[in-house]
Structure formats: C-alpha cells, structure tokens
Amino acid sequence: MKPLIATLILCASLPVFAAAKPTADVLGRWVGGTWPLEGKMLDTDYSKATTVTGVSNCGWSPSRIFMICDQSLLEDGKPSRELWVYAFDPEKEAFHFFGMSPTGGRPHSTDLSISPDGTHWVYSNQTEIKGKTVQFRTINEFRNPDHIDWWSEYSTDGGAHWVKMGEGKETRQK
C-alpha cells in the first residue's frame, strides 16, 4: 500500500516540477487590433522627464516565423517610428528582439525573456557609460489579453538594486 501511495504522490507532483516549454505562439499576444500606449519617463541619471504616447500594430509574417510590430511614438511631442521584429528559436528555446528606425540609425537588439504563460516579458541589455556598466530593462506585464503595464529601470550595481526610469500602459483596441 505504501508504494502505491508514494507512486500516486509522485505522479501528482510531476506537473509541478515540469516547466512549460516556451513556443513562438507566446509572441501572438500582440497580434490583432491596435495598441495605444501612454506613459511617462522620469528624470534620472539615464532618462529625462517626458511624456510618451503612441500606437503599435502587430502581426505575423507570412510564414508565421516572425512577429512584426510597426510603432508610432510621440515623445514630448516629437514623432518617431520603430519597426520591431520578434522571433523564437525552438532549438535554443530562446526569444529574440530586433528594432530599427527609418532615420537610418543602426538596428538594435536586446535580450528578451518571456514567461512560459506569456504574461511577463523582460527586455534587457547592458552598456558601458563613462567607465561604468549600466544594466537596463523594460518589463511588460500582460494583466489580461488586452492590457499591458510596462516599466523601465536601470541598475549600476549588477542588478542588486533597480531605479525606475519610466512607466505606462497599453490597452488593445479591437
């Protein structure tokens, strides 16, 4: 009887230990409708106080390999445009993010991690500024399928402490 109970407990607990594997489908959270955004940046060592508004429109590439977003922004009344490309590498189980602007600036890339359920996205990178390593991250938290809260932060101590640089929200319009 004891081996049977132990087996039942083990089988019932396996799903708790088995992490869901990521898939490209998680990227589809952005697909469909338009995503107006509003936010504010704060006055910090690495950002200046400003308001941010805009809209994103996202869809799958024809082969459904890439998710592409066209973003139009107004930062303190100044217009800017971005094209974002997202991809998933199933072999490495890793997400990738690339962005570019029509102004001809160099395309950029950041690390992107997404929770298995697709509700928590973290864009992160680090750079050297005046001899100091500075980490940056922006977190998107999907509160439901049509609402995202986001915030941006930086750290100068290896991620032990984070300073908020800005925050905002996006709500899908269908």
N, C-alpha and C positions, 0 to 999 in steps of 0.2 A: 504494500500500500504506500509506504514512504517513497519508493522510486517513482510511482505513478504521480504522486503529489508534486515531487520535485520536477518531474518532466512537464507537468501542466504549468507550474510556476515559470519554468524556463521558457516554454513556448509562448506563454502570455506576455513575458517581458521582452522577448526579442524585438518586437516592433519599437519599443522604447529605445533600444540600443542601435537600431538600424537607421542611419540618417538617410533622408530622402536625397536622391541624386539630382543634381540640377539638370535642366534641359533648356533648350532655346525657347520653349513655349513661355517661359517666365518673362521674356522680353515683350511678349504680346500685351502686357498690362497697359502699355502706352498706346496701342493701336486702336484707332477709331475715335471719331469726334475731334474736337479741338480742346486744347488745354490752356486756357488763360492763366497767367500767373501774376502774382503781386508779391512784393517783398521789399525789404529794406536791408541795406548794408549799413554796418556800424563803423564808427571812427575807431580804428585800432592801428597797431603798428603796421599791418599789412592790408588794410582796406580803408576806404574813406566813406563817410556817411553819405548815402544816396538812396533814392527810391528806385525800384526796378519793377517794370511791368512788361508784359509780353504775351505771346501765344506760341504754342508748339502744335504741330500737326505731324503725326507719326503713322507709318505704315510699313508693311513688309516689302522687301524687294521682290521682283517677280518669281524668283526661285525659293523664296522664303528662307534664305540663308542669313540675310541682314535685315535688321530693323533700322529704318531711316527716319530721322526727325528734322523737319525744317522749323527753325525757331527765329522769331522776330522779337527783338527786345527794345525797350526804351530804358536807358539807364540815365537818370537825372535829365530826361528829355532828349537825350542823344540816341538816335536809332542805330541798331546794329543787327546783323544777321549771322546765324550759325547753321551749319549742317552737321548733324550728329549721325554717326554710324555705329551701330551695336552689332556684335557678333558673339557666337558661342562656339567654343572649340570642344567638341564632345570627347576627343581623345584625352585632353588635359582637364576636362570638366571645368573650364575657365571662361569667364566673360571678358570681352574686350570692348573698349570705348575709344572712338576717334572723333575729333571735331575739326572743323575748318570754317573759314570765313571768306566771303567774296572779296575782302580787301587784299587778299593775296598773302596774308601772313602765313607763317609756317603751320601746317596741320599739327594738332596736338593730340596726345593720348594720355590717359590716366589709368591707373589700376581700377578695376571695378569688381566688387564682390556683391553678390545678391544672395539673400537668404533662400533656402530651398523652397519656402512657400511664396517667394517673390514679393514680400511686403517691405523688406528692408534692403535698400541699395546704398552702398558706400563707394563714392568716387574718391580716390586718394592719390597723392603724389608728394614728392618732397623735392626741394631745391636748395641750393646754396645761395644765401643772401648775406653779403658783407661778412663772409667767412663763417657764417652760422648756418647749420642745417635747420630748415624750417619745413615741417610737415603740414600739409593742407588736406582737408577732407570736406566733402559735401555729402550729407546724408538725406536720402529721400525715404520717407516713411509713408507707405500707402495705408491710410486709415480705413479705406474701403476701396472698391474698384474705381471710384470716380473722384477720389480726393487724396491729395498728397500734401504732407507738411514737409518742408525742407529747411535745413540749416547748414551753414558753412562755419568751419572752425580752423584754427591753426594751433600748432604746438611747437615750442622751441626746446622742449626737454625730452625728446624721444617718445612723446605720446603719453607721458605721465599726467600732464595737465593740458586741457584744451581751452582756448579762448574763442568765444563766439564772434564771428565776423558778420553774420547776417542770417536772415530767416525769412520765410514766406510760405505761400501755399499755392497750389494749383487745383482747380476743380474742373473736371471734364464737362464740356457742353456737347450734347449729342445732337 
